[in-house]
C-alpha cells in the first residue's frame, strides 16, 4: 500500500483531543478490551492503555486490539500507579485526562459527557472524581481518612479516590503531577487534590454511575504489602504535610459548595 498525505489525513488523527482516556491494566486484558470498546464511543478523544508488567499473552492481546490511530499502548515494567500515571499523563494530549482502572464498569457514555460539562461549568475545578470522596480531619487519634462512597449528583470535596479520576491537564502540569514520594500507590490522588485547593483550584465529586466489579486479581490485592508499606506510611505523610492546613481547606470546600 502506498502511504500518502491523503491516506494519513483520512484516518482522523487528533493531535489535541478533548479527552485523553488513560486505562491502567495488569494481566486483565479481556476486561481492558471491554472498557476500550466503550471509550471509543466518545468523539474527539484518545485512548492510552498503560500495560504495567502484564504477562506476554495479555500484552499481545492489547497490541492486537489497539489499532486506531488515536490509540496507544505504554508498556511498563511493574511501576504501579504513581510513576505510571505521571508518565501516561505526560504523554497524553487531551485538554482533560481521565484515569481508569481495568476493574471499572460503566454503562453508556453519559458519565463522560457529564464530566466534560462540569469542567466547563466550573473553570477553576482542576480535578473531578467519580468513585469515593476522601476527607481528612485534625483528629490525631484517626489512622484512616473518612471515606464517602455515594454522591447524589455533584459537590466539592477535599480529595478523591480513583477511579474515574479526571484532571484538567494544564492544572496537572502546573501542580507538578503526582508526588512520587507516594509511590508505588496510596494517597497520591489525595495529595494532588489537597495541593490543588492550596493553589486556588477546586476538587469536585460527581455521580459517574460506576458499577462495583468483581474483585481484581491485581497486585493491589496483596494485603500484607498494602498495609505494611503504603497505607499507614502515606497516611502519616498526608497528615504531616497538610494537618495544620485541613481547617482552611475545608473552609474552601464549604464556600464552593454554597455556590453550587
TIBA-736301 format. One line per field, with one value per residue: residue number from 1; residue in three letters; y, x, z of N, C-alpha, C, O in turn. Coordinates in steps of 0.001 Angstrom, whole numbers. Atoms other than C-alpha are relative to their C-alpha. Layout:
votor = (NUM, ...)
drenlo = (ALA, ...)
n_north = (Y, ...)
n_east = (X, ...)
n_up = (Z, ...)
ca_north = (Y, ...)
ca_east = (X, ...)
ca_up = (Z, ...)
c_north = (Y, ...)
c_east = (X, ...)
c_up = (Z, ...)
o_north = (Y, ...)
o_east = (X, ...)
o_up = (Z, ...)
This chain:
votor = (1, 2, 3, 4, 5, 6, 7, 8, 9, 10, 11, 12, 13, 14, 15, 16, 17, 18, 19, 20, 21, 22, 23, 24, 25, 26, 27, 28, 29, 30, 31, 32, 33, 34, 35, 36, 37, 38, 39, 40, 41, 42, 43, 44, 45, 46, 47, 48, 49, 50, 51, 52, 53, 54, 55, 56, 57, 58, 59, 60, 61, 62, 63, 64, 65, 66, 67, 68, 69, 70, 71, 72, 73, 74, 75, 76, 77, 78, 79, 80, 81, 82, 83, 84, 85, 86, 87, 88, 89, 90, 91, 92, 93, 94, 95, 96, 97, 98, 99, 100, 101, 102, 103, 104, 105, 106, 107, 108, 109, 110, 111, 112, 113, 114, 115, 116, 117, 118, 119, 120, 121, 122, 123, 124, 125, 126, 127, 128, 129, 130, 131, 132, 133, 134, 135, 136, 137, 138, 139, 140, 141, 142, 143, 144, 145, 146, 147, 148, 149, 150, 151, 152, 153, 154, 155, 156, 157, 158, 159, 160, 161, 162, 163, 164, 165, 166, 167, 168, 169, 170, 171, 172, 173, 174, 175, 176, 177, 178, 179, 180, 181, 182, 183, 184, 185, 186, 187, 188, 189, 190, 191, 192, 193, 194, 195, 196, 197, 198, 199, 200, 201, 202, 203, 204, 205, 206, 207, 208, 209, 210, 211, 212, 213, 214, 215, 216, 217, 218, 219, 220, 221, 222, 223, 224, 225, 226, 227, 228, 229, 230, 231, 232, 233, 234, 235, 236, 237, 238, 239, 240, 241, 242, 243, 244, 245, 246, 247, 248, 249, 250, 251, 252, 253, 254, 255, 256, 257, 258, 259, 260)
drenlo = (UNK, UNK, UNK, UNK, UNK, UNK, UNK, UNK, UNK, UNK, UNK, UNK, UNK, UNK, UNK, UNK, UNK, UNK, UNK, UNK, UNK, UNK, UNK, UNK, UNK, UNK, UNK, UNK, UNK, UNK, UNK, UNK, UNK, UNK, UNK, UNK, UNK, UNK, UNK, UNK, UNK, UNK, UNK, UNK, UNK, UNK, UNK, UNK, UNK, UNK, UNK, UNK, UNK, UNK, UNK, UNK, UNK, UNK, UNK, UNK, UNK, UNK, UNK, UNK, UNK, UNK, UNK, UNK, UNK, UNK, UNK, UNK, UNK, UNK, UNK, UNK, UNK, UNK, UNK, UNK, UNK, UNK, UNK, UNK, UNK, UNK, UNK, UNK, UNK, UNK, UNK, UNK, UNK, UNK, UNK, UNK, UNK, UNK, UNK, UNK, UNK, UNK, UNK, UNK, UNK, UNK, UNK, UNK, UNK, UNK, UNK, UNK, UNK, UNK, UNK, UNK, UNK, UNK, UNK, UNK, UNK, UNK, UNK, UNK, UNK, UNK, UNK, UNK, UNK, UNK, UNK, UNK, UNK, UNK, UNK, UNK, UNK, UNK, UNK, UNK, UNK, UNK, UNK, UNK, UNK, UNK, UNK, UNK, UNK, UNK, UNK, UNK, UNK, UNK, UNK, UNK, UNK, UNK, UNK, UNK, UNK, UNK, UNK, UNK, UNK, UNK, UNK, UNK, UNK, UNK, UNK, UNK, UNK, UNK, UNK, UNK, UNK, UNK, UNK, UNK, UNK, UNK, UNK, UNK, UNK, UNK, UNK, UNK, UNK, UNK, UNK, UNK, UNK, UNK, UNK, UNK, UNK, UNK, UNK, UNK, UNK, UNK, UNK, UNK, UNK, UNK, UNK, UNK, UNK, UNK, UNK, UNK, UNK, UNK, UNK, UNK, UNK, UNK, UNK, UNK, UNK, UNK, UNK, UNK, UNK, UNK, UNK, UNK, UNK, UNK, UNK, UNK, UNK, UNK, UNK, UNK, UNK, UNK, UNK, UNK, UNK, UNK, UNK, UNK, UNK, UNK, UNK, UNK, UNK, UNK, UNK, UNK, UNK, UNK, UNK, UNK, UNK, UNK, UNK, UNK)
n_north = (-1193, -1268, -892, -1372, -978, 173, 1206, -315, -912, 696, 871, -759, -159, -1190, -414, -628, 504, -587, 894, 1136, 1079, 737, 1245, 770, 1416, 968, 1369, 49, -515, 156, -1054, -1262, -83, -361, -1429, -716, -62, -1068, -1287, -368, -655, -1430, -670, -926, 492, 997, 1060, 413, 1148, 236, 1419, -98, 1253, 1188, 1128, -245, 337, -1106, -1132, 248, -268, -1453, -444, 351, -758, -1449, -246, -1334, -962, -760, 977, 260, 949, -219, 1239, -275, 1205, -23, -1289, -291, -1115, -1369, -201, 298, -1067, -1182, 193, 30, -1339, -798, 435, -362, -1296, -499, -1104, 713, 1383, 771, 1261, 1113, 1269, 1082, 588, -956, 396, -1087, 235, -1156, -1057, -1197, -375, -762, -1303, -736, -501, -1085, -1151, -547, -781, -1227, -809, -456, -154, 108, 1388, 692, 1456, 507, 1436, 659, 1197, -331, -1243, 267, -1174, 123, -878, -293, 923, 754, 1405, 731, 599, 75, -1108, 286, 351, -51, 780, -276, -1397, -99, -635, -665, -901, -183, 803, -144, 830, 1079, 1283, 430, -730, -877, -1144, -973, -1177, -949, 294, -1187, -108, 1126, -347, -1102, 556, 867, 1408, 750, -2, 1362, 507, 883, 1231, 252, -355, -385, -1393, -983, -789, -942, -1026, -905, -777, -978, -1024, -817, -979, -1001, -822, -774, 813, 773, 1441, 390, 1413, 147, 1347, 490, 1256, 1113, 1203, 842, 1140, 1135, -335, 151, 743, -813, 4, -739, 933, 485, -706, -198, -1103, -1210, -500, -230, -887, -1126, -706, -743, -940, -1110, -777, -865, -1055, -964, -770, -842, -1067, -822, 15, -1337, -754, 647, -888, -990, 678, 311, -1256, -217, 964, -454, -1222, 368, 720, -960, -626, 1012)
n_east = (837, -707, 454, -6, 535, 1444, 256, -207, 1056, 1286, 71, 635, -826, 210, -1232, 408, 1342, 672, -166, -924, 331, -1193, 476, -1094, 359, -1040, 489, 1458, 161, 1378, 786, -428, 548, 1406, 71, -444, 1130, 884, -682, -16, 1255, -103, -702, -1107, -721, -1039, -38, -1363, 22, -1256, -157, -1062, -618, 821, -609, -96, 1252, 930, -509, 271, 1419, 160, -639, 895, 1244, -167, -371, 416, -1088, 7, -124, -1400, -315, -1240, -347, -913, -432, 388, -230, 1177, 829, -499, -936, 669, 926, -767, -480, 1132, 580, -961, 116, 1331, 128, 1360, 273, 332, -478, 726, -631, 916, -614, 560, 1187, 1106, 1116, 934, 1025, 184, -1007, 479, -960, -1060, 555, 279, -1272, -459, 871, -317, -1236, 368, 799, -855, -1324, -1071, -87, -1145, 104, 1358, 9, 1293, 76, 146, -529, -887, -154, -937, 322, -1134, 84, -1264, 241, 387, -1085, 476, 906, 1422, 288, 1406, 74, 1182, 271, 1315, -154, -1307, -382, -1440, -504, -1435, -846, 682, -633, 249, 128, -736, -683, -188, -810, -272, -1415, -825, -138, -826, -1404, -371, -111, -1168, 367, 81, -1229, -522, -302, 1102, -126, 579, 1415, 685, 115, -566, 1118, 389, -1040, 184, 1215, -255, -867, 820, 713, -943, -425, 1130, 842, 995, 90, 1401, 390, 1288, 537, -415, 674, -946, 552, -926, -398, -555, -1332, -1070, -1165, -1198, -975, 500, 649, -996, 408, -1133, -807, 801, 109, -1284, -899, 603, 1107, -356, -1078, 446, 957, -812, -554, 1078, 245, -1178, -54, 1209, 781, 312, 681, 1272, 1096, 123, 472, 1421, 729, 78, 986, 1330, 322, 342, 1269, 1082, 234, 478)
n_up = (0, 45, -1058, 476, -934, -9, -793, -1412, -458, -25, -1182, -1068, -1203, -827, -666, -1257, -301, -1161, -1157, 62, -920, -419, -608, -585, -78, -354, 188, 152, 1352, 474, -636, 599, 1358, -140, -302, 1203, 933, -470, 137, 1419, 357, -282, 1101, -260, -1171, 208, -1007, -357, -911, -695, -303, -991, -416, 261, 697, 1443, 682, -193, 777, 1412, 253, 59, 1246, 1106, -107, 127, 1400, 408, 82, -1253, -1079, -291, -1061, -736, -701, -1104, -714, -1407, -651, -809, 411, -25, 1106, 1268, 362, 384, 1364, 919, 114, 759, 1401, 480, 653, -160, -924, -1228, -82, -1007, -363, -211, -350, 805, -640, 46, 844, 263, 1010, 860, 29, -692, -1037, 656, 367, -1233, -530, 866, -250, -1313, 142, 690, -925, -1100, 622, -986, -471, 593, -153, -189, -219, 106, -844, -1414, -549, -1126, -859, -1117, -1117, -876, -1127, -16, -343, 1200, 777, 1375, 307, 121, 1397, 403, 1237, 824, 324, 628, 1311, 64, -1088, -185, -1114, -275, 860, 710, 267, 1368, 1237, 894, -585, 1080, -299, 1072, 214, -258, -1455, -432, 249, -891, -1348, -46, 97, -1245, -788, 81, -1338, -366, 773, 1316, 40, -1240, -419, 932, 513, -1054, -56, 1134, -255, -1053, 611, 893, -832, -513, 1137, 484, 866, -736, 244, 18, -90, 673, 147, 1314, 319, -24, -605, -749, 819, -735, -512, 972, -481, 234, -1085, -1154, -903, -944, -1214, -898, 526, -69, -1358, -646, 726, 684, -631, -1210, 305, 828, -792, -866, 851, 245, -1215, -243, 996, 101, -1234, -493, 1053, 317, -341, 1072, 1207, -161, 180, 1450, 517, -413, 735, 1375, 3, -155, 1296, 961)
ca_north = (0, 3481, 5809, 9324, 12546, 11975, 8482, 9835, 12661, 10256, 8315, 11132, 11673, 14116, 15987, 17889, 15714, 16971, 13952, 11518, 8246, 6621, 2998, 1169, -2635, -5575, -9041, -8147, -7645, -9007, -6573, -3728, -4522, -4314, -842, 254, -565, 1816, 4600, 4531, 5869, 9279, 11582, 13689, 11564, 9372, 6124, 5384, 1930, 1538, -2123, -2252, -5501, -7893, -11374, -11522, -13154, -10268, -7661, -9302, -9107, -5375, -4870, -6654, -4599, -1085, -473, 3013, 5972, 7698, 4621, 3998, 1360, 2190, -979, -531, -2955, -3007, 706, 672, 3736, 6848, 6518, 5002, 7796, 10584, 9086, 8484, 11959, 13461, 11502, 12495, 15443, 15904, 19047, 16679, 13414, 10690, 7780, 4469, 1032, -2306, -3255, -157, -795, 1806, 1819, 4161, 7438, 9873, 9793, 11124, 13930, 14909, 15247, 17388, 19651, 20047, 21188, 23723, 24931, 25250, 26680, 26706, 22991, 21104, 17591, 15597, 12130, 9608, 6986, 7870, 11173, 11224, 13623, 14105, 15608, 17077, 14303, 12815, 9570, 8656, 6313, 6467, 9175, 9387, 7696, 8521, 6237, 7694, 11048, 12073, 14358, 16768, 18529, 19869, 17749, 17719, 14830, 11721, 8085, 6654, 5903, 7572, 10391, 13376, 16179, 19322, 18613, 22191, 22235, 18799, 20068, 23291, 21262, 19119, 15885, 13152, 13352, 10329, 10137, 8382, 5617, 2999, 3826, 5009, 8627, 10189, 11270, 12849, 14674, 16116, 17212, 18940, 20711, 21883, 23542, 25294, 26597, 28183, 25328, 23216, 19484, 18065, 14755, 13515, 10524, 8701, 5597, 3444, -106, -2324, -5012, -8397, -8255, -7697, -10116, -7187, -6545, -4224, -7300, -8024, -7084, -7538, -5206, -2696, -2440, -2589, -447, 2001, 2793, 3801, 5437, 7525, 8499, 9855, 11769, 13379, 14433, 15725, 17779, 19068, 18517, 22190, 23263, 20965, 23500, 26115, 23591, 22518, 26178, 26441, 23306, 24626, 28005, 26414, 24162, 27184, 28415, 25142)
ca_east = (0, 1230, 1044, 112, -840, -4449, -4330, -2945, -5483, -8339, -7518, -8704, -5785, -6472, -3324, -5195, -8152, -10729, -10237, -7397, -8561, -5745, -6532, -4191, -4148, -2165, -2987, -6641, -6539, -10043, -11513, -9471, -10662, -14256, -13635, -11807, -14884, -16929, -14331, -14283, -17839, -16677, -15708, -12541, -10646, -7584, -7103, -3844, -3561, -844, 131, 2091, 4009, 1434, 2347, 3247, -39, -2018, 236, -206, -3991, -3721, -1318, -3745, -6679, -5246, -5258, -6824, -4663, -5679, -4932, -1596, -24, 2558, 4274, 5910, 7553, 5664, 5874, 2443, 202, 2195, 5106, 2904, 321, 2885, 4317, 931, -438, 2775, 2270, -1398, -2502, -6109, -7443, -8888, -7322, -9176, -7563, -9424, -8668, -9278, -11940, -14087, -17532, -19794, -22962, -23119, -21268, -23323, -20685, -18117, -20318, -21367, -17737, -16795, -19786, -18842, -15329, -16882, -19275, -16545, -13428, -11437, -12039, -8805, -9881, -13102, -13711, -16463, -15779, -15103, -14679, -11861, -11803, -9022, -9562, -7249, -8234, -4847, -6468, -7551, -5380, -7501, -9454, -13234, -14474, -17797, -18949, -22228, -22613, -26162, -25130, -22208, -20393, -16967, -14834, -11401, -9987, -10771, -10003, -9637, -11298, -12573, -10207, -10435, -7872, -7517, -4152, -2865, -3546, -1984, 1254, 1245, 753, 3753, 1826, 1555, 4122, 6333, 7144, 3762, 4947, 4028, 405, -1976, -2951, -1142, -4563, -5451, -2132, -2753, -6264, -5111, -2335, -4928, -7021, -3948, -3137, -6558, -8140, -11133, -11893, -15276, -17076, -19907, -22138, -20422, -22580, -19503, -20537, -18941, -16987, -15687, -12518, -9495, -6554, -4154, -1143, -3170, -4781, -1532, -2973, 251, 2183, -642, -937, 2734, 4292, 1736, -1410, -9, 3136, 1380, -1465, 1163, 2754, -578, -1093, 2476, 2130, -1424, -2550, -2322, -3976, -7014, -9221, -8517, -9049, -12409, -13495, -12675, -14730, -17693, -17511, -17560, -20469, -22551, -22206, -23295)
ca_up = (0, -874, 2101, 1067, 2832, 1821, 3305, 6582, 6822, 6165, 9327, 11592, 13948, 16824, 17819, 20543, 21615, 24065, 26337, 26930, 28469, 30446, 31291, 33652, 33402, 34740, 33412, 32815, 29074, 28405, 30910, 29448, 25920, 27094, 28516, 25344, 23266, 25426, 25343, 21552, 21564, 22775, 19896, 19751, 22244, 22524, 24409, 26209, 27755, 30369, 30370, 33586, 33688, 32249, 31086, 27400, 26397, 27870, 26298, 22903, 23209, 23834, 20930, 18618, 19901, 19816, 16078, 15995, 15082, 18330, 20438, 22157, 24381, 27034, 28189, 31591, 33994, 37277, 38064, 39740, 39832, 40720, 38303, 35599, 35736, 35682, 32513, 30927, 31704, 30375, 27154, 26868, 24741, 25825, 27446, 30043, 31176, 32996, 34788, 34699, 36112, 34449, 37007, 36373, 34920, 33302, 31242, 28266, 27813, 29910, 32667, 30171, 28854, 32363, 33461, 30456, 31108, 34773, 33844, 31503, 34213, 36859, 35170, 38437, 39015, 38434, 39460, 39349, 40741, 40257, 42896, 46560, 48364, 50928, 53888, 56431, 59884, 62502, 64916, 65854, 67020, 63482, 61437, 58260, 56449, 56217, 53031, 51379, 48600, 47322, 45590, 44696, 41833, 42329, 45151, 46056, 48390, 49997, 47992, 45998, 45396, 41897, 39550, 37348, 38213, 35855, 35735, 33689, 32077, 32278, 36022, 36435, 34891, 36943, 40123, 39202, 38739, 41330, 44113, 43551, 47246, 47447, 45120, 44324, 45316, 48079, 48761, 45808, 44487, 47845, 47940, 44467, 45470, 48644, 46731, 44214, 46933, 48327, 44839, 44424, 42460, 43400, 43503, 42558, 43053, 40861, 40355, 37500, 37691, 38211, 38994, 41600, 39797, 40770, 42885, 40680, 40968, 40512, 42685, 44923, 46430, 48278, 51664, 53622, 51323, 51241, 54998, 55943, 53231, 51960, 53923, 57307, 55943, 53330, 55651, 58034, 55155, 54337, 57940, 58276, 55081, 55462, 59058, 60027, 56751, 56793, 58524, 55853, 53057, 54495, 54627, 50912, 50218, 52199, 50457, 46991, 47917, 48923, 45336, 43674)
c_north = (1244, 940, 1442, 930, -134, -1211, 296, 865, -692, -848, 742, 148, 1314, 343, 652, -438, 713, -807, -1061, -1011, -790, -1211, -824, -1462, -853, -1382, -117, 543, -121, 1075, 1349, 177, 354, 1477, 818, 166, 1111, 1366, 484, 747, 1504, 670, 894, -393, -939, -991, -412, -1128, -169, -1469, -120, -1370, -1232, -1127, 236, -262, 1123, 1220, -174, 279, 1504, 567, -263, 854, 1471, 354, 1396, 991, 876, -922, -389, -991, 373, -1267, 305, -1291, 144, 1302, 379, 1375, 1326, 273, -183, 1146, 1285, -119, 49, 1383, 946, -298, 490, 1406, 604, 1197, -538, -1401, -712, -1350, -1029, -1245, -1132, -707, 991, -491, 1172, -454, 1281, 1040, 1260, 471, 792, 1419, 856, 594, 1176, 1262, 653, 812, 1329, 950, 604, 129, -74, -1406, -718, -1498, -368, -1515, -578, -1279, 398, 1394, -341, 1291, -317, 1001, 216, -847, -922, -1472, -833, -542, -165, 1201, -452, -221, 54, -612, 378, 1499, 69, 597, 614, 842, 154, -737, 269, -756, -1225, -1271, -396, -1234, -37, 1238, 937, 1146, 900, -31, 1201, 189, -1118, 330, 1116, -492, -920, -1483, -660, 19, -1435, -523, -938, -1288, -1192, 339, 360, 1470, 1006, 873, 1043, 1126, 1013, 890, 1090, 1105, 925, 1065, 1105, 890, 782, -729, -819, -1449, -409, -1503, -138, -1453, -480, -1260, -1187, -1171, -754, -1246, -1150, 370, -275, -801, 779, -16, 719, -918, -613, 757, 292, 1174, 1322, 592, 390, 1087, 1240, 751, 852, 1061, 1213, 819, 966, 1148, 1074, 887, 911, 1210, 980, 133, 1386, 877, -544, 883, 1036, -635, -302, 1255, 328, -918, 473, 1247, -317, -705, 928, 644, -972, 193)
c_east = (873, -585, 177, -539, -1514, -391, 129, -1141, -1348, -178, -479, 792, -314, 1306, -288, -1431, -602, 271, 1037, -424, 1270, -466, 1189, -423, 1216, -626, -1517, -361, -1433, -898, 333, -608, -1477, -181, 381, -1150, -963, 635, 21, -1269, 48, 852, 1130, 758, 1117, -46, 1449, -121, 1390, 30, 1191, 453, -843, 830, -84, -1316, -1019, 447, -318, -1462, -247, 613, -918, -1269, 164, 517, -388, 1146, 77, 80, 1462, 135, 1344, 292, 1077, 268, -248, 386, -1136, -567, 734, 943, -695, -900, 725, 508, -1147, -614, 959, -59, -1301, -6, -1383, -87, -370, 583, -806, 679, -1076, 796, -730, -1167, -1158, -1073, -974, -1024, -162, 1102, -429, 994, 1170, -479, -258, 1277, 512, -823, 296, 1299, -275, -747, 862, 1443, 1167, 139, 1121, -184, -1453, 50, -1391, -101, -242, 538, 782, 165, 935, -400, 1253, -33, 1221, -193, -358, 1228, -386, -900, -1454, -302, -1500, -118, -1150, -208, -1334, 94, 1389, 199, 1521, 431, 1488, 849, -767, 828, -323, -894, -1477, 538, 371, 888, 47, 1515, 899, 217, 881, 1485, 467, 186, 1207, -312, -121, 1358, 525, 523, -1100, 17, 148, -1480, -454, 232, 692, -1106, -428, 1013, -168, -1222, 242, 929, -804, -763, 927, 569, -1161, -894, -972, -28, -1461, -203, -1380, -420, 299, -748, 932, -602, 1086, 302, 461, 1386, 1080, 1160, 1299, 898, -500, -692, 979, -183, 1183, 854, -741, 20, 1358, 814, -641, -1014, 436, 1051, -512, -1092, 753, 612, -1034, -198, 1178, 8, -1163, -788, -393, -696, -1402, -1202, -244, -533, -1489, -854, -147, -1047, -1409, -428, -418, -1344, -1192, -365, -554, -1501)
c_up = (0, 1038, -449, 1084, 111, 834, 1488, 534, 138, 1259, 1253, 1279, 707, 701, 1345, 332, 1203, 1260, -303, 1058, 295, 808, 480, 145, 330, -65, -30, -1377, -503, 591, -619, -1386, 37, 291, -1230, -987, 390, -222, -1447, -436, 216, -1077, 510, 1268, -438, 1148, 205, 1013, 592, 404, 941, 478, -201, -596, -1507, -722, 125, -795, -1473, -340, -128, -1275, -1186, -4, -361, -1392, -473, 30, 1248, 1219, 182, 1147, 612, 793, 1028, 767, 1488, 713, 947, -365, -137, -1161, -1346, -438, -361, -1433, -1008, -187, -716, -1489, -616, -590, 180, 927, 1362, -74, 1071, 185, 318, 363, -711, 667, 80, -962, -127, -1035, -807, 136, 749, 1058, -572, -308, 1226, 577, -821, 245, 1348, -38, -706, 937, 1106, -493, 981, 565, -745, -66, 265, 146, -55, 797, 1452, 301, 1262, 803, 1158, 1088, 843, 1269, -18, 331, -1222, -719, -1471, -263, 26, -1480, -222, -1388, -919, -171, -745, -1408, -146, 1251, 4, 1259, 182, -1021, -461, -18, -1438, -10, -407, 717, -1148, 464, -1234, -221, 294, 1502, 543, -165, 925, 1433, 151, -40, 1362, 700, 72, 1331, 493, -822, 947, -116, 1408, 345, -914, -588, 1036, 117, -1124, 219, 1042, -500, -895, 785, 467, -1093, -610, -980, 839, -474, 109, 48, -621, -69, -1419, -415, -40, 759, 768, -813, 883, 484, -1045, 578, -190, 1219, 1230, 994, 1001, 1312, 911, -462, 167, 1400, 586, -677, -590, 851, 1180, -291, -755, 678, 914, -808, -289, 1220, 328, -938, 124, 1304, 496, -1028, -280, 318, -1082, -1283, 105, -138, -1484, -616, 319, -770, -1420, -66, 182, -1332, -1035, -230)
o_north = (1321, 1209, 1901, 481, -2, -1170, -138, 590, -310, -1292, 108, 52, 2361, -400, 594, 353, 1284, -244, -1653, -721, -1302, -1070, -1235, -1743, -508, -1790, -1162, 1445, 786, 1617, 2161, 1275, 1079, 2103, 1846, 1226, 1780, 2300, 1689, 1370, 2227, 317, 1302, 424, -1411, -678, -798, -918, -306, -1880, -115, -1841, -2216, -904, 977, 475, 1391, 1914, 786, 809, 1939, 1458, 586, 1105, 2054, 608, 1796, 849, 1465, -553, -706, -1115, 442, -1628, 653, -2318, 442, 1280, 1306, 1913, 1981, 1218, 591, 1506, 1989, 856, 647, 1766, 1881, 577, 737, 2240, 1670, 1344, 33, -2032, -135, -2087, -772, -1368, -984, -1569, 715, -1081, 1750, -1403, 2339, 783, 2257, 1675, 1605, 2400, 2058, 1740, 2187, 2362, 1875, 1848, 2349, 2164, 1724, -807, -321, -1649, -831, -2156, 345, -2202, 114, -2127, 567, 1850, -1179, 2329, -1370, 2099, -476, -592, -1792, -2273, -2062, 109, -627, 1762, -1640, 606, -548, -279, -65, 2218, -638, 103, 91, 1455, -620, -779, 852, -184, -1436, -1271, -147, -1946, -882, 1766, 699, 1588, 430, 297, 1034, 559, -900, 50, 1071, 18, -1301, -2311, 10, -128, -2314, -1679, -1702, -2056, -1054, 483, 241, 1895, 2193, 2057, 2195, 2287, 2217, 2081, 2233, 2272, 2131, 2230, 2277, 1929, 1352, -102, -971, -1792, -159, -2279, 619, -2366, -82, -1690, -2242, -1006, -766, -1923, -1028, 1175, -1342, -616, 186, -610, 508, -505, -1413, 1795, 1381, 2012, 2330, 1795, 1390, 1777, 2132, 1952, 2062, 2195, 2349, 2018, 2124, 2277, 2266, 2108, 2032, 2314, 2179, 842, 1595, 2042, 39, 867, 1299, -42, -122, 1182, 827, -496, 483, 1378, 257, -501, 616, 1164, -557, -550)
o_east = (1851, -1786, 1293, -1046, -2079, -1362, -703, -1696, -2169, -1286, -781, 234, -410, 1755, 536, -2363, 112, 428, 1040, -379, 1915, -955, 2034, -1494, 2353, -1357, -2066, -1189, -1914, -1766, -557, -1042, -1966, -1103, -239, -1308, -1523, -48, 27, -1291, -827, 2016, 1159, 953, 1150, -511, 2139, -601, 2374, -655, 2344, 43, -680, 1904, -945, -1674, -1769, -374, -695, -1760, -1045, 37, -1065, -1852, -710, 1706, 5, 2081, 1122, -350, 2150, -753, 2358, -460, 2204, -365, 662, 1037, -993, -242, 608, 727, -479, -913, 301, 495, -1017, -930, 527, 193, -1362, 836, -1659, 726, -1, 574, -1124, 916, -1994, 1972, -1884, -1794, -2156, -769, -1393, -802, -453, 2150, 293, 1138, 1767, 185, 7, 1276, 930, -272, 225, 1396, 336, -550, 612, 2230, 2298, 997, 1100, 371, -2175, 672, -2380, -947, -1393, 1503, 359, 523, 832, -866, 2257, 715, 1331, 723, -328, 2271, 412, -1461, -1743, 47, -2267, 647, -1178, -448, -1540, -539, 2237, -739, 2240, -303, 2147, 1723, -1921, 2031, -1432, -988, -2185, -85, 1327, 789, 51, 2276, 1989, 1309, 1678, 2292, 1591, 1037, 1565, 561, -150, 2398, -134, 936, -900, -944, 692, -1986, 310, 1341, 719, -888, -690, 635, -54, -1187, -174, 748, -558, -786, 550, 1164, -1022, -1727, -785, 504, -2104, 710, -2291, 381, -367, -654, 564, -1160, 2254, -615, 551, 2060, 1119, 1497, 2371, 571, 31, -979, 583, 441, 1265, 1260, -161, 221, 1459, 1588, 69, -854, 208, 940, -188, -1207, 361, 694, -730, -285, 978, 373, -996, -1793, -1538, -985, -2144, -2197, -1390, -1355, -2227, -1969, -1187, -1821, -2280, -1594, -1387, -2107, -2289, -1469, -929, -2108)
o_up = (744, 1041, -688, 2112, 1196, 1589, 2285, 1598, 972, 1559, 2264, 2372, 68, 1574, 2258, 187, 2026, 2344, -1382, 2254, -620, 1929, -316, 684, 5, 838, 321, -1506, -1182, -93, -871, -1734, -830, -231, -1503, -1593, -479, -644, -1703, -1497, -261, -1265, 1671, 2168, -1574, 2244, -739, 2128, -134, 1341, 509, 1538, 521, -1153, -1981, -1641, -814, -1397, -2144, -1410, -958, -1899, -2065, -1059, -1002, -1585, -1569, 819, 1526, 2312, -789, 1990, -84, 1699, 677, 525, 2262, 1758, 1745, -1424, -1171, -1919, -2279, -1615, -1279, -2185, -2076, -1314, -1390, -2317, -1821, -257, -370, 1839, 2389, -1131, 2111, -772, 1097, 18, -1115, 50, 746, -1998, 876, -1787, -249, 727, 728, 1273, 135, 25, 1217, 1027, -258, 289, 1473, 620, -386, 884, 1551, -353, 562, 1414, -1971, -947, 962, -665, 188, 514, 1855, -313, 2058, 247, 1788, 784, 675, 2212, -882, 144, -1158, -774, -2287, 678, 168, -2322, 529, -2293, -2067, 798, -1731, -2341, -870, 1761, -628, 2246, -680, -1673, -86, 243, -1909, 990, 139, 1638, -1885, 1608, -2372, 688, 841, 1934, 1456, 721, 1425, 2162, 1265, 221, 2395, 59, 627, 1425, 1438, -773, 2043, -1229, 2366, 669, -592, -844, 690, 277, -895, -91, 851, -154, -933, 385, 451, -807, -1692, -1635, 2046, -1529, 1128, -231, -285, 133, -2374, -1565, -557, 1844, 380, -1279, 2105, -159, -1657, 1748, -305, 2247, 2321, 2118, 1848, 1531, 1480, 343, 571, 1566, 1297, -13, -1054, 1069, 1175, 176, -408, 425, 1061, -325, -254, 1094, 794, -536, -100, 1346, 896, -756, -1069, -406, -1446, -1980, -863, -655, -1914, -1474, -552, -1143, -1917, -1010, -283, -1497, -2131, -1001)
